[in-house]
Amino acid sequence: MMTPYYAQKLEEGLAYQDYVIELLYEAGLPVISYASKKYQHTVGENRAGLEIKNDQMFRKTGNLYIETAEKSNANNAEYVPSGIFRNDNTWLYLIGDAQEVFVLSKKQLRLVKDKYKQATTPTSKGFLLPVEEARRFLAVNILQPEVEAKGQKAG
């Protein structure tokens, strides 16, 4: 059974996912998310192979939290693979907030995961990727909607 906290975070994550999908659409990349759990679990979040994660803490902590396993309730016995370890069509992992979205390679994140501090909560496992390393070395791209919008107005 899903806890109220998990349900709240899930809803926040879905709203953020919709926000990023709008950004991508405006950039000429239409992405349509699968609605059914069946397709989400057998294919992926969307046909494009993008995993989109909201990280509301990275500006305070200086780290992006890259999830590797989860459970919907702390009382569940086992974690299940998630994030970069879900067995689906994901090849890009997009994570950030409304100001900055990091586009990272799932394959590369899997390769470097042991280099970084591991983190576990009652419902999630993952690792902490320093934001500066993501910016300088790992990001395939970084979307900065507010900065890009200001640049368009100025140009």
C-alpha positions in Angstrom: 0.0 0.0 0.0 1.2 3.5 -0.9 1.9 5.9 1.9 0.5 9.5 1.8 4.0 10.9 1.5 4.8 8.6 -1.4 1.6 9.5 -3.1 2.4 13.3 -2.7 5.9 12.8 -4.1 4.5 10.8 -7.0 2.1 13.6 -7.9 4.8 16.2 -7.6 7.0 14.0 -9.9 4.2 13.6 -12.5 3.6 17.4 -12.5 7.4 17.9 -13.1 7.4 15.3 -15.8 4.6 17.2 -17.6 6.6 20.4 -17.2 9.7 18.9 -18.8 7.6 17.4 -21.6 6.3 20.9 -22.3 9.9 22.2 -22.5 10.8 19.4 -24.9 7.8 20.1 -27.0 8.7 23.8 -27.3 12.2 22.7 -28.3 10.6 20.6 -31.1 10.8 17.2 -29.4 7.3 15.9 -28.8 7.3 13.3 -26.0 4.1 11.5 -25.0 4.1 9.6 -21.7 2.4 6.2 -21.4 -0.6 6.4 -19.0 -1.0 2.7 -18.1 1.1 0.9 -15.6 1.4 -2.0 -18.1 3.2 0.1 -20.7 5.2 2.0 -18.1 6.5 -1.3 -16.6 7.0 -3.2 -19.9 8.2 -0.4 -22.3 9.1 2.6 -20.2 7.8 6.0 -19.2 7.5 7.1 -22.8 8.3 5.9 -26.3 11.3 8.3 -26.5 13.1 6.4 -23.7 13.4 9.4 -21.3 13.2 9.0 -17.6 12.3 12.3 -16.0 13.0 13.0 -12.3 12.3 16.0 -10.1 15.1 16.8 -7.6 13.9 19.6 -5.3 16.9 19.3 -3.0 19.9 19.5 -5.3 20.4 23.3 -4.9 20.6 22.9 -1.1 22.7 19.7 -1.1 24.9 20.3 -4.1 24.1 16.7 -5.3 21.7 15.2 -7.7 20.0 12.1 -6.3 20.2 9.3 -8.9 17.8 6.6 -7.9 18.6 2.9 -8.5 15.9 1.1 -6.5 12.6 2.0 -4.8 9.6 0.7 -2.8 6.2 2.4 -2.5 6.1 1.7 1.3 8.9 1.3 3.8 7.2 -1.8 5.2 7.7 -3.6 1.9 10.4 -6.3 2.2 12.2 -5.7 -1.0 13.4 -2.7 -3.1 12.7 -3.1 -6.8 15.1 -1.7 -9.6 14.1 1.8 -10.6 15.7 4.9 -12.2 18.8 3.9 -14.0 18.3 0.2 -13.3 14.8 -0.3 -14.6 14.8 -2.8 -17.4 13.0 -0.7 -20.0 13.7 1.5 -23.0 15.2 4.4 -21.1 18.5 5.7 -22.5 18.4 9.3 -21.2 17.8 10.4 -17.6 16.5 13.9 -17.1 16.7 15.3 -13.6 16.5 18.8 -12.1 14.1 21.5 -11.2 12.2 24.2 -13.0 15.4 26.3 -13.5 17.8 23.6 -14.7 17.2 20.1 -16.2 20.3 17.9 -16.6 20.2 15.4 -19.5 22.3 12.4 -18.5 23.1 9.1 -20.2 21.6 6.1 -18.4 24.5 4.0 -19.6 27.1 6.4 -18.3 25.3 6.7 -14.9 25.4 3.0 -14.5 29.2 3.0 -15.2 30.0 5.7 -12.7 27.5 4.9 -9.8 30.1 3.2 -7.6 32.3 6.3 -7.7 29.9 8.3 -5.7 28.4 8.2 -2.2 25.6 5.7 -1.9 22.3 6.9 -0.2 19.4 4.9 1.2 16.0 6.1 2.6 13.2 3.9 3.8 11.7 3.9 0.3 14.6 4.6 -2.1 18.2 3.7 -2.9 20.6 5.7 -5.1 23.8 7.7 -5.2 24.7 11.4 -4.9 26.1 12.9 -8.0 27.8 16.2 -7.3 26.1 18.9 -9.4 29.4 20.4 -10.5 30.6 17.1 -11.9 27.3 16.7 -13.7 27.7 20.2 -15.2 31.3 19.7 -16.2 31.6 16.1 -17.2 28.5 14.0 -17.3 25.6 16.1 -18.7 24.8 15.5 -22.4 22.9 18.7 -22.2 21.5 21.1 -19.6 18.1 22.8 -20.2 17.8 26.2 -18.6 14.3 27.4 -19.5 14.4 30.7 -17.7 17.8 31.6 -19.1 16.8 30.4 -22.6 13.6 32.5 -22.5 15.5 35.6 -21.4 18.0 35.0 -24.3 15.2 34.7 -26.8 13.7 38.0 -25.6 17.0 39.8 -25.8 17.8 38.5 -29.2 
